[in-house]
Amino acid sequence: LAFAQQSILLKIGIGVALTQRLIMVLWFTLPGLSVVFLVWTILRDWTPVWRWKVAAIAAASFYMFNLYLENVWLGFNMAVLTAQATLPAFLALLYLAFSRRISLRLFALLFAPVALWASGIGVNPPMVVVVLGALVAFVGAYPFITGRSRSLDSYRRVGATLAVGITVALPLNAFWLLPFVEQIRATTGAEITGASELA
């Protein structure tokens, strides 16, 4: 996705140096905006405006300027940057849909661009596992965090939201998911063949 962004900027006549700066600014800003969106989603209904804004600024500042990111930026690790930019947005959208603050139709419309943007995670399989693990943990904890663990309607809403999210995300990410699955199958098949030959 980052390469497509660079290609578009170069096609419209922007110089290489300015293109690189714009891409860096974009990928540096997105994680902060994503965290602000998450904090706003969780806190806005039960805290004064100034409090959630302070919390959002503090969270975004830590998220954007922590020392771990230095190595990520030096290598422009696309998988980590993509995960950092999209995971808070994923959590916020799931929370909004689970709590019925947005309809499933609106959830699908908002989820689609985030799911497409998250395609960069696919270049790093361990990061895929980390992000999926975080989402699964959130989904499992949501009924208990919100005190709805005994509500059948809440579980139905969670199930419907997940069905919509998967239906939207899979086609948008098929361009890397299919080769990724095929690579796993080929690798696994080669390992099984090698093991049988050694035996």
C-alpha positions in Angstrom: 0.0 0.0 0.0 2.9 2.4 0.8 4.4 1.7 -2.6 1.0 2.5 -4.3 0.9 5.8 -2.4 4.4 6.7 -3.6 3.5 5.8 -7.2 0.4 8.0 -7.1 2.3 11.0 -5.7 5.1 10.5 -8.3 2.6 10.1 -11.1 1.0 13.5 -10.3 4.4 15.2 -10.5 5.5 15.4 -6.9 9.3 15.0 -6.5 10.9 12.0 -5.0 12.2 13.8 -1.9 8.8 15.5 -1.2 7.0 12.2 -1.8 9.1 10.4 0.8 8.5 13.2 3.3 4.8 13.1 2.7 4.7 9.3 3.1 6.6 9.5 6.4 4.3 12.2 7.7 1.3 10.2 6.8 2.5 7.0 8.4 3.7 8.9 11.5 0.4 10.7 11.9 -2.0 7.8 11.4 -1.2 5.8 14.6 -1.8 8.9 16.6 -5.2 9.6 15.0 -6.1 6.0 15.4 -5.4 6.1 19.1 -7.3 9.4 19.5 -10.3 7.7 17.8 -10.1 4.7 20.2 -9.9 6.9 23.3 -12.7 9.1 22.0 -14.9 6.0 21.4 -14.4 4.6 24.8 -14.4 7.7 27.0 -16.6 10.3 25.4 -19.9 9.1 26.9 -18.9 9.1 30.5 -16.1 11.7 30.9 -16.1 15.5 30.4 -14.7 16.6 27.0 -11.5 18.0 28.4 -10.7 14.8 30.2 -11.0 12.5 27.2 -9.0 15.0 25.1 -6.2 15.0 27.7 -6.3 11.2 27.8 -6.2 11.1 24.0 -3.3 13.4 23.7 -1.3 11.5 26.4 -2.1 8.1 24.7 -1.3 9.4 21.2 2.0 11.0 22.4 3.2 7.8 24.0 2.0 5.7 21.1 3.7 7.9 18.5 7.0 8.8 20.3 7.9 5.6 22.3 11.5 4.4 21.8 10.5 1.1 20.3 9.5 2.9 17.1 13.0 4.2 16.4 14.1 0.9 15.0 10.8 0.5 13.2 11.2 3.8 11.4 14.9 3.2 10.6 13.9 0.1 8.7 10.5 1.4 7.7 8.9 -1.9 8.9 5.7 -1.8 7.0 4.0 -4.6 8.9 4.6 -3.0 12.3 3.7 0.5 11.1 0.5 -0.8 9.6 -0.4 -2.8 12.7 0.2 0.3 14.8 -1.9 2.5 12.6 -4.9 0.1 12.2 -5.2 -1.9 15.4 -6.7 0.9 17.6 -9.1 1.8 14.7 -10.2 -1.9 14.5 -10.8 -2.0 18.3 -12.8 1.3 18.2 -15.0 0.2 15.3 -15.7 -3.2 17.0 -16.6 -1.4 20.2 -19.0 0.9 18.4 -20.7 -1.9 16.6 -20.8 -4.2 19.7 -22.4 -1.5 21.8 -24.9 -0.6 18.9 -23.7 2.9 18.7 -23.4 2.4 14.9 -25.4 0.2 12.6 -23.9 -2.9 11.0 -24.2 -1.2 7.6 -22.1 1.8 8.8 -19.7 -0.6 10.5 -19.1 -2.3 7.2 -18.5 1.0 5.4 -16.0 2.2 8.0 -14.4 -1.2 8.4 -13.6 -1.7 4.7 -11.0 1.1 4.3 -9.3 0.1 7.6 -9.2 -3.5 6.6 -7.7 -2.6 3.2 -5.2 -0.3 4.9 -4.2 -3.2 7.2 -3.1 -5.3 4.2 0.5 -4.3 4.9 0.5 -6.5 8.0 0.4 -9.5 5.7 4.1 -9.2 4.8 5.0 -10.3 8.3 3.1 -13.5 9.4 4.1 -13.2 13.1 2.6 -9.7 13.1 -0.6 -11.1 11.6 -0.8 -13.5 14.6 -0.2 -10.6 17.0 -3.0 -8.4 15.6 -5.5 -11.3 15.3 -4.6 -12.3 18.9 -5.3 -8.8 20.1 -8.6 -8.7 18.3 -9.7 -12.2 19.6 -8.7 -11.1 23.1 -10.8 -8.0 22.8 -13.8 -9.8 21.4 -13.6 -12.4 24.2 -13.3 -9.8 26.9 -15.9 -7.4 25.7 -19.0 -9.1 27.3 -17.3 -9.2 30.7 -15.8 -5.7 30.6 -19.2 -4.2 29.8 -21.1 -6.4 32.2 -23.1 -8.2 29.4 -21.7 -11.7 29.9 -25.2 -13.0 30.6 -26.9 -11.2 27.8 -27.7 -13.5 24.8 -28.6 -10.4 22.7 -25.1 -9.1 23.3 -23.5 -12.3 22.0 -25.7 -12.2 19.0 -24.6 -8.7 18.3 -21.0 -9.6 18.6 -21.5 -12.6 16.3 -23.3 -10.5 13.7 -20.6 -7.8 13.8 -17.8 -10.4 13.4 -19.6 -12.0 10.5 -19.9 -8.6 8.7 -16.3 -7.7 9.5 -15.0 -11.1 8.1 -17.2 -10.8 5.0 -15.8 -7.3 4.3 -12.2 -8.0 5.2 -11.6 -11.3 3.4 -12.4 -10.1 -0.2 -10.4 -6.9 0.3 -7.3 -8.8 1.4 -7.6 -11.8 -0.9 -4.8 -10.4 -3.0 -2.3 -11.3 -0.3 -4.2 -13.9 1.7 -4.4 -16.4 -1.1 -0.7 -16.4 -1.9 0.0 -16.4 1.8 -2.1 -19.5 2.4 -0.6 -21.2 -0.7 2.9 -20.4 0.6 2.1 -22.0 3.9 0.7 -25.1 2.2 3.8 -25.4 0.0 6.2 -24.9 2.9 4.2 -27.4 5.0 4.1 -29.9 2.1 7.9 -29.6 1.6 8.6 -30.1 5.2 6.4 -33.3 5.3 8.1 -34.6 2.2 11.5 -34.0 3.6 10.6 -35.6 6.9 9.3 -38.7 5.1 12.4 -39.0 3.0 14.6 -38.8 6.0 12.5 -41.5 7.7 
